[in-house]
Amino acid sequence: MRILTVPPDRYADHSNQLAQMHRLRANVFRGRLEWDVTVTESGEFDEYDRFDPTYILAITDDARLVGCARLLPTQGPTMLERTFPQLLGTGSLGASPTMVESSRFCVDTSLAEARGGGQLHLATLTMFAGIVEWSMANGYSEIVTATDLRFERILNRAGWRMKRLGEPRKIGNTIAIAGSLPADEESFDRVRPMSYLSVFSNVARQNIRSAA
């Protein structure tokens, strides 16, 4: 399994993976979680897909997409401030150039190499590591997100503790929460699976560290 990052100028190059992503989002958010999201024949889309996000994708060796997330700088439109401001204790995110929003995180938990003992799904940890590594490499030290209490527990199990930005609130059929996560070497080393392949395929990890 490897991480693939897809910025706006690479959408056309990775159209197949992005198509898989939108179908996975439909299967997870509408099918499994029963969220009120917009689904078409092509999959799940929302307005934030129009703001040129970078997508973080987890891909198997046979080119199957098993995880995805969407990253947007908080100095532009974000889901937290525009769609879920009620999750923010102050009503404002306090956006900064070092803060990025992660949204639409999901994993295909039917993957064969899913678990070992009581550990988290390999694709989940791979996605966590990819998000942290990409964020650090692009000058972000803080990742904010709107999620739910179930996912907050997953983050805690991974040792990547989220700082709440407000009180939990019921939204649709879930109890939602906003939070902030650190993007630093300590977090990366904590969540990274042994098999993790860097998102920077041509740069050794130690070189990234030395340049940080």
Sine and cosine of phi, psi and omega as CSV:
sin_phi,cos_phi,sin_psi,cos_psi,sin_omega,cos_omega
0.00,0.00,0.63,-0.77,0.01,-1.00
-0.66,-0.75,0.29,-0.96,0.05,-1.00
-0.99,-0.16,0.69,-0.72,0.07,-1.00
-0.85,-0.52,0.79,-0.62,0.08,-1.00
-0.97,-0.25,0.71,-0.71,-0.06,-1.00
-0.80,-0.59,1.00,-0.09,0.11,-0.99
-0.98,0.21,0.17,-0.98,-0.07,-1.00
-0.81,0.58,-0.60,0.80,-0.05,-1.00
-0.97,0.24,0.01,1.00,0.04,-1.00
-0.90,-0.44,0.13,0.99,-0.01,-1.00
-0.82,0.57,-0.73,0.69,-0.06,-1.00
-0.90,0.43,-0.58,0.82,-0.01,-1.00
-0.93,0.38,-0.43,0.90,-0.09,-1.00
-0.84,-0.54,0.61,0.80,-0.05,-1.00
-0.88,0.47,-0.57,0.82,0.00,-1.00
-0.91,0.41,-0.71,0.71,0.01,-1.00
-0.91,0.41,-0.61,0.80,0.02,-1.00
-0.93,0.36,-0.58,0.82,0.08,-1.00
-0.89,0.45,-0.68,0.74,0.08,-1.00
-0.87,0.49,-0.63,0.78,0.00,-1.00
-0.87,0.49,-0.74,0.67,-0.03,-1.00
-0.91,0.41,-0.55,0.83,0.07,-1.00
-0.94,0.35,-0.64,0.76,0.04,-1.00
-0.89,0.45,-0.68,0.73,0.04,-1.00
-0.86,0.51,-0.65,0.76,0.04,-1.00
-0.90,0.44,-0.70,0.72,-0.02,-1.00
-0.90,0.44,-0.62,0.78,-0.05,-1.00
-0.99,0.17,-0.82,0.57,-0.17,-0.99
-0.97,0.24,-0.64,0.77,0.05,-1.00
-1.00,0.03,-0.75,0.66,-0.11,-0.99
-0.95,0.31,-0.80,0.60,-0.11,-0.99
-1.00,0.05,-0.72,0.70,-0.09,-1.00
-1.00,-0.02,-0.28,0.96,0.02,-1.00
0.86,0.50,0.65,0.76,0.09,-1.00
-0.98,0.21,0.40,-0.92,0.04,-1.00
-1.00,0.07,0.99,0.10,-0.03,-1.00
-0.84,-0.55,0.30,-0.95,-0.03,-1.00
-1.00,0.04,0.88,-0.47,-0.01,-1.00
-0.84,-0.54,0.74,-0.67,0.09,-1.00
-0.90,-0.44,-0.09,-1.00,0.06,-1.00
-0.88,0.48,-0.40,0.92,-0.03,-1.00
-1.00,0.00,-0.16,0.99,0.00,-1.00
0.80,-0.60,-0.34,-0.94,-0.05,-1.00
-0.99,-0.13,0.76,-0.65,0.03,-1.00
-0.70,-0.71,0.43,-0.90,0.19,-0.98
-0.58,-0.81,0.00,-1.00,-0.11,-0.99
-0.89,0.45,-0.44,0.90,-0.07,-1.00
-0.97,0.25,-0.25,0.97,0.13,-0.99
-0.94,0.33,-0.21,0.98,-0.01,-1.00
-1.00,0.00,-0.07,1.00,-0.10,-0.99
-0.98,-0.19,0.47,0.88,0.08,-1.00
0.83,0.55,0.80,0.59,0.05,-1.00
-0.96,0.28,0.23,-0.97,0.26,-0.97
-0.99,-0.14,0.72,-0.69,0.03,-1.00
-0.98,-0.22,0.69,-0.73,0.11,-0.99
-0.96,-0.28,0.84,-0.54,-0.08,-1.00
-0.84,-0.55,0.63,-0.78,0.15,-0.99
-0.97,-0.23,0.82,-0.57,-0.12,-0.99
-0.84,-0.54,0.71,-0.70,0.07,-1.00
-0.98,0.18,0.16,-0.99,0.00,-1.00
-0.89,0.45,-0.42,0.91,0.03,-1.00
-0.99,-0.12,0.39,0.92,0.14,-0.99
0.94,0.34,0.39,0.92,0.07,-1.00
-1.00,-0.02,0.75,-0.66,0.04,-1.00
-0.99,0.15,0.79,-0.62,-0.04,-1.00
-0.82,-0.57,-0.05,1.00,0.03,-1.00
-0.29,-0.96,0.45,-0.90,0.00,-1.00
-0.39,-0.92,0.39,-0.92,0.13,-0.99
-0.43,-0.90,0.35,-0.94,-0.02,-1.00
-0.86,-0.52,0.76,-0.65,-0.04,-1.00
-0.87,-0.49,0.76,-0.65,0.03,-1.00
-0.72,-0.70,0.69,-0.72,0.08,-1.00
-0.90,0.44,0.63,-0.78,-0.10,-1.00
-0.98,0.21,-0.11,0.99,0.06,-1.00
-0.99,0.14,-0.01,1.00,0.16,-0.99
-0.92,-0.39,-0.25,-0.97,0.01,-1.00
-0.90,0.45,0.71,-0.70,0.03,-1.00
-0.74,-0.67,0.45,-0.89,0.03,-1.00
-0.90,0.43,-0.63,0.78,-0.03,-1.00
-0.88,0.48,-0.73,0.69,-0.07,-1.00
-0.99,0.15,-0.56,0.83,-0.09,-1.00
-1.00,0.00,-0.55,0.83,-0.10,-0.99
-0.95,-0.31,-0.60,0.80,-0.07,-1.00
-0.82,-0.57,0.74,0.67,0.00,-1.00
-0.90,0.45,-0.36,0.93,0.01,-1.00
-0.92,0.40,-0.26,0.97,0.03,-1.00
-0.99,0.11,-0.21,0.98,-0.03,-1.00
-1.00,-0.06,0.83,-0.56,-0.06,-1.00
-0.85,0.53,-0.59,0.81,-0.01,-1.00
-1.00,-0.08,-0.12,0.99,-0.06,-1.00
0.99,0.13,-0.08,1.00,-0.01,-1.00
-0.70,-0.72,0.53,-0.85,-0.03,-1.00
-0.99,0.11,-0.40,0.92,-0.08,-1.00
0.91,0.40,0.76,0.65,-0.11,-0.99
-0.85,0.53,0.53,-0.85,0.04,-1.00
-0.55,-0.83,0.26,-0.96,0.00,-1.00
-0.91,0.42,-0.27,0.96,-0.03,-1.00
-0.98,-0.21,0.24,0.97,-0.04,-1.00
-0.88,-0.47,0.73,-0.69,0.03,-1.00
-0.78,-0.63,0.56,-0.83,0.02,-1.00
-0.99,-0.16,0.74,-0.67,0.14,-0.99
-0.97,-0.25,0.72,-0.69,0.04,-1.00
-0.56,-0.83,0.17,-0.98,0.01,-1.00
0.80,0.61,0.63,0.78,0.09,-1.00
-0.97,0.26,0.78,-0.62,0.12,-0.99
-0.39,-0.92,0.38,-0.93,-0.06,-1.00
-0.69,-0.72,0.62,-0.79,0.11,-0.99
-0.99,0.13,0.99,-0.15,-0.09,-1.00
-0.98,0.20,0.06,1.00,0.08,-1.00
-1.00,0.08,-0.02,1.00,0.00,-1.00
-0.82,0.57,0.70,-0.72,-0.13,-0.99
-0.86,0.51,-0.70,0.72,-0.05,-1.00
-1.00,0.07,0.70,0.71,-0.19,-0.98
-0.89,0.46,-0.89,0.46,-0.21,-0.98
-0.74,-0.67,0.35,-0.94,0.15,-0.99
-0.69,-0.72,0.90,-0.43,-0.07,-1.00
0.89,0.46,-0.78,-0.62,-0.01,-1.00
-0.98,-0.20,0.29,0.96,-0.07,-1.00
-0.98,0.22,0.31,-0.95,0.04,-1.00
-0.95,0.33,0.33,-0.95,0.04,-1.00
-0.82,0.57,0.72,-0.70,-0.02,-1.00
-0.84,0.54,-0.66,0.75,-0.02,-1.00
-0.90,0.43,-0.57,0.82,0.03,-1.00
-0.89,0.45,-0.75,0.66,0.00,-1.00
-0.91,0.41,-0.62,0.79,0.05,-1.00
-0.88,0.47,-0.68,0.73,0.05,-1.00
-0.90,0.44,-0.70,0.71,0.04,-1.00
-0.82,0.58,-0.75,0.66,-0.04,-1.00
-0.89,0.45,-0.66,0.75,0.01,-1.00
-0.90,0.45,-0.65,0.76,0.01,-1.00
-0.91,0.41,-0.71,0.70,-0.01,-1.00
-0.90,0.44,-0.72,0.69,-0.05,-1.00
-0.90,0.44,-0.72,0.70,0.02,-1.00
-0.87,0.49,-0.68,0.74,-0.03,-1.00
-0.88,0.48,-0.74,0.67,0.01,-1.00
-0.87,0.50,-0.69,0.72,-0.06,-1.00
-0.92,0.40,-0.37,0.93,-0.03,-1.00
-0.95,-0.30,0.30,0.95,0.15,-0.99
1.00,0.07,0.25,0.97,0.02,-1.00
-0.98,-0.20,0.70,-0.72,0.04,-1.00
-0.91,-0.41,-0.08,1.00,-0.05,-1.00
-0.64,-0.77,0.72,-0.69,0.02,-1.00
-0.89,-0.46,0.83,-0.55,0.02,-1.00
-0.94,-0.35,0.47,-0.88,-0.06,-1.00
-0.37,-0.93,0.42,-0.91,0.22,-0.98
-0.97,-0.26,0.82,-0.58,-0.04,-1.00
-0.60,-0.80,-0.36,-0.93,0.03,-1.00
-0.78,-0.63,0.11,-0.99,-0.08,-1.00
-0.90,0.43,-0.53,0.85,0.04,-1.00
-0.88,0.48,-0.72,0.70,-0.04,-1.00
-0.95,0.31,-0.52,0.85,0.09,-1.00
-0.86,0.51,-0.63,0.78,0.04,-1.00
-0.91,0.41,-0.60,0.80,0.05,-1.00
-0.89,0.45,-0.69,0.73,0.04,-1.00
-0.86,0.50,-0.67,0.74,0.01,-1.00
-0.89,0.45,-0.65,0.76,0.02,-1.00
-0.90,0.44,-0.53,0.85,0.03,-1.00
-0.98,0.20,-0.15,0.99,-0.04,-1.00
0.99,0.15,0.22,0.97,0.01,-1.00
-0.95,-0.31,1.00,0.08,-0.19,-0.98
-0.98,0.17,0.71,-0.70,-0.04,-1.00
-0.99,-0.10,0.72,-0.69,0.11,-0.99
-1.00,0.02,0.87,-0.49,-0.02,-1.00
-0.93,0.37,0.63,-0.78,0.02,-1.00
-0.97,-0.26,0.08,1.00,0.00,-1.00
0.01,-1.00,-0.06,-1.00,0.00,-1.00
-1.00,0.05,0.51,-0.86,0.08,-1.00
-0.86,0.51,0.61,-0.80,0.03,-1.00
-0.66,-0.75,0.54,-0.84,0.05,-1.00
-0.98,0.21,0.84,-0.55,0.08,-1.00
-0.77,-0.64,0.90,-0.44,-0.07,-1.00
0.88,0.47,-0.81,-0.59,-0.04,-1.00
-0.97,-0.23,0.34,0.94,-0.01,-1.00
-0.72,-0.70,0.33,-0.94,0.13,-0.99
-0.99,-0.14,0.94,-0.34,-0.13,-0.99
-1.00,-0.09,0.40,-0.92,0.00,-1.00
-0.51,-0.86,0.59,-0.80,0.12,-0.99
-0.97,-0.22,0.58,-0.82,-0.02,-1.00
-0.42,-0.91,0.20,-0.98,0.01,-1.00
-0.84,-0.54,0.69,-0.73,-0.02,-1.00
-0.83,-0.56,0.62,-0.78,0.03,-1.00
-0.97,0.24,0.59,-0.81,0.13,-0.99
-0.91,-0.42,1.00,-0.03,-0.04,-1.00
-0.53,-0.85,0.12,-0.99,-0.05,-1.00
-0.88,0.48,-0.62,0.78,0.00,-1.00
-0.88,0.48,-0.70,0.71,0.02,-1.00
-0.91,0.41,-0.68,0.74,0.00,-1.00
-0.86,0.50,-0.73,0.68,-0.02,-1.00
-0.91,0.41,-0.49,0.87,-0.02,-1.00
-0.96,0.27,-0.63,0.77,-0.10,-0.99
-1.00,-0.07,-0.29,0.96,-0.14,-0.99
-0.93,0.37,0.82,-0.58,0.11,-0.99
-0.94,0.34,0.39,-0.92,0.01,-1.00
-0.85,0.52,-0.54,0.84,-0.07,-1.00
-1.00,0.04,0.12,0.99,-0.13,-0.99
-0.89,0.46,0.72,-0.69,0.11,-0.99
-0.95,-0.31,0.78,-0.63,-0.08,-1.00
-0.85,0.53,0.56,-0.83,0.10,-0.99
-0.93,0.37,-0.29,0.96,0.01,-1.00
-0.99,-0.17,0.99,0.15,-0.18,-0.98
-0.88,0.48,-0.40,0.92,-0.05,-1.00
-0.97,-0.23,0.15,0.99,-0.05,-1.00
-0.78,-0.62,0.82,-0.58,0.03,-1.00
-0.92,0.38,0.55,-0.84,-0.05,-1.00
-0.86,0.52,-0.62,0.79,-0.03,-1.00
-0.91,0.42,-0.48,0.88,0.05,-1.00
-0.94,0.33,-0.58,0.82,0.06,-1.00
-0.90,0.44,-0.68,0.73,0.02,-1.00
-0.87,0.49,-0.70,0.71,-0.08,-1.00
-0.93,0.37,-0.41,0.91,0.00,-1.00
-1.00,0.02,-0.20,0.98,-0.07,-1.00
-0.96,0.28,0.00,0.00,0.00,0.00
